[in-house]
């Protein structure tokens, strides 16, 4: 890990997040390097997120399948 030779301004929110992610003995620079290297990435971020259009299509197909099943159950057995 390199030595810091520049200063940057960050908001209080970002500073708190850096402090939250900071491990024993780490500098802010160490935290940022770890985050940017992907070691500290959130593997579930965005997981399972569909576009609104895709979600609507899936929802419509599910409703159609439920209705088809219901119609089958309502039919007399001799048909």
VENGI-V308721 format. One record per helix or strand. SS is the DSSP state (alpha for helix, beta for strand). FROM is the first residue (numbers start at 1). LEN is the number of residues. Records with the same first field share a line. If there is no record, write none. Layout:
SS=FROM-LEN ; FROM-LEN
//
This chain:
alpha=12-10 ; 28-10 ; 52-23
//
